[in-house]
């Protein structure tokens, strides 16, 4: 099983959106028995809360289900996930400060796969919590998820 974790600050906007979109793409590809998806936040502000209403609205608009609850990123995540993907540099720094560079886990910027694939030049997913740009964030997340799935399929021969 390949385990993928998306991480943002509060785990109510960007990372649950990526969690839902990636899980949807994985299911469409018939790989949901080979890839497990989750999300977390580096802060504990929203632990136990559902995703932001803007995230849920944009997912609903694209017919993608999601019913997860926010949780905080922990040191143990380094032992449970093969990919830990940060939505921005600040969260990447927080992740690395907590877990370092675990030998069997790829810790990276989420959009790095879309950058390498030429799908976008944007490197960080902006936080829609402050400006309500959930549609723009969805477009970036979708591109990032497509590129990540392609990367995982090639890397793991799926």
C-alpha positions as CSV (number, residue, x, y, z in Angstrom):
1,X,0.0,0.0,0.0
2,X,1.3,3.5,-0.9
3,X,0.3,6.0,1.7
4,X,0.0,9.7,0.7
5,X,-0.5,12.6,3.2
6,X,-1.4,16.2,2.2
7,X,-0.6,18.9,4.8
8,X,-1.6,22.5,5.2
9,X,-2.0,24.8,8.2
10,X,-5.4,24.0,9.6
11,X,-6.5,21.0,7.6
12,X,-9.8,22.5,6.6
13,X,-9.1,24.1,3.2
14,X,-6.2,23.0,1.0
15,X,-5.2,19.6,2.3
16,X,-8.7,18.2,2.6
17,X,-9.4,19.4,-0.9
18,X,-6.2,17.6,-2.2
19,X,-7.2,14.6,-0.1
20,X,-10.6,14.4,-1.7
21,X,-9.5,15.2,-5.3
22,X,-6.6,12.7,-5.1
23,X,-8.8,10.0,-3.6
24,X,-11.3,10.6,-6.4
25,X,-8.6,10.3,-9.1
26,X,-7.2,7.2,-7.4
27,X,-10.6,5.6,-7.4
28,X,-11.2,6.5,-11.0
29,X,-7.9,4.9,-11.9
30,X,-8.9,1.7,-10.1
31,X,-6.0,2.0,-7.7
32,X,-7.9,2.6,-4.4
33,X,-6.7,-0.9,-3.2
34,X,-3.1,0.3,-3.7
35,X,-3.1,3.9,-2.6
36,X,-4.3,5.3,0.7
37,X,-4.9,9.0,1.1
38,X,-5.2,11.3,4.2
39,X,-4.6,14.9,5.2
40,X,-3.5,16.8,8.3
41,X,-2.6,20.3,9.5
42,X,0.5,21.6,11.1
43,X,-1.6,23.5,13.6
44,X,-4.2,22.1,16.0
45,X,-6.7,25.0,15.7
46,X,-9.4,23.1,13.8
47,X,-8.9,19.5,15.1
48,X,-12.2,17.6,14.8
49,X,-13.9,20.1,12.5
50,X,-15.2,19.4,9.0
51,X,-13.6,20.9,6.0
52,X,-14.3,24.7,5.3
53,X,-17.6,25.3,3.6
54,X,-15.8,26.8,0.6
55,X,-13.8,23.6,0.2
56,X,-16.9,21.5,0.5
57,X,-18.8,23.7,-2.0
58,X,-16.1,23.5,-4.7
59,X,-15.8,19.7,-4.2
60,X,-19.6,19.3,-4.5
61,X,-19.5,21.5,-7.6
62,X,-17.1,18.9,-9.1
63,X,-19.0,15.9,-7.7
64,X,-16.3,14.8,-5.4
65,X,-17.3,13.5,-2.0
66,X,-15.5,14.4,1.3
67,X,-16.5,13.8,4.9
68,X,-13.1,13.9,6.7
69,X,-12.4,15.8,9.9
70,X,-9.3,18.0,10.6
71,X,-6.5,16.4,12.5
72,X,-3.0,17.6,13.5
73,X,0.2,16.4,11.8
74,X,2.3,14.2,14.2
75,X,5.8,12.8,14.3
76,X,4.2,9.3,13.8
77,X,3.0,10.3,10.3
78,X,6.6,10.0,9.1
79,X,6.4,6.3,9.8
80,X,3.0,5.8,8.2
81,X,3.3,7.7,4.9
82,X,5.4,7.3,1.8
83,X,4.6,10.8,0.6
84,X,4.1,13.8,2.8
85,X,3.2,16.8,0.7
86,X,3.1,20.4,1.9
87,X,0.9,23.0,0.4
88,X,3.4,25.8,1.0
89,X,7.0,26.5,2.2
90,X,5.9,27.4,5.7
91,X,4.2,24.1,6.3
92,X,7.1,22.2,4.6
93,X,9.4,23.9,7.1
94,X,7.2,22.9,10.0
95,X,7.0,19.3,8.8
96,X,10.8,19.1,8.4
97,X,11.3,20.6,11.8
98,X,9.1,18.0,13.4
99,X,10.3,14.9,11.5
100,X,13.5,15.8,9.7
101,X,14.1,13.8,6.5
102,X,12.9,10.3,7.1
103,X,14.7,7.8,4.9
104,X,11.7,6.0,3.5
105,X,9.4,9.0,3.1
106,X,9.3,11.6,0.3
107,X,8.7,15.0,1.9
108,X,8.1,17.6,-0.7
109,X,6.1,20.6,-1.9
110,X,2.8,19.3,-3.3
111,X,3.0,21.4,-6.5
112,X,6.5,20.2,-7.3
113,X,5.1,17.3,-9.4
114,X,2.9,19.7,-11.4
115,X,5.9,22.0,-11.8
116,X,8.0,19.1,-13.2
117,X,5.2,18.1,-15.5
118,X,4.9,21.6,-16.8
119,X,1.3,22.0,-15.7
120,X,1.9,25.2,-13.6
121,X,4.8,27.4,-12.6
122,X,3.1,28.3,-9.3
123,X,5.0,26.6,-6.4
124,X,2.7,27.1,-3.4
125,X,-1.1,26.6,-3.1
126,X,-2.5,29.8,-1.7
127,X,-4.7,29.6,1.4
128,X,-8.3,30.3,0.4
129,X,-9.3,30.8,4.1
130,X,-8.4,34.5,3.8
131,X,-9.5,35.4,0.3
132,X,-12.2,32.8,-0.6
133,X,-10.4,31.8,-3.9
134,X,-11.5,28.2,-3.7
135,X,-12.0,27.8,-7.4
136,X,-8.4,28.9,-8.1
137,X,-7.2,26.6,-5.4
138,X,-9.2,23.7,-6.8
139,X,-7.6,24.2,-10.3
140,X,-4.1,24.1,-8.7
141,X,-5.0,21.1,-6.5
142,X,-6.4,19.2,-9.5
143,X,-3.3,19.8,-11.6
144,X,-1.1,18.8,-8.6
145,X,-3.1,15.6,-8.0
146,X,-3.0,14.6,-11.7
147,X,0.8,15.1,-11.7
148,X,1.3,13.3,-8.4
149,X,-0.8,10.3,-9.5
150,X,1.3,10.1,-12.8
151,X,4.5,10.2,-10.7
152,X,3.3,7.5,-8.3
153,X,2.1,5.3,-11.2
154,X,5.5,5.5,-12.9
155,X,7.6,5.3,-9.7
156,X,5.7,2.2,-8.4
157,X,4.9,0.7,-11.8
158,X,1.1,0.9,-11.3
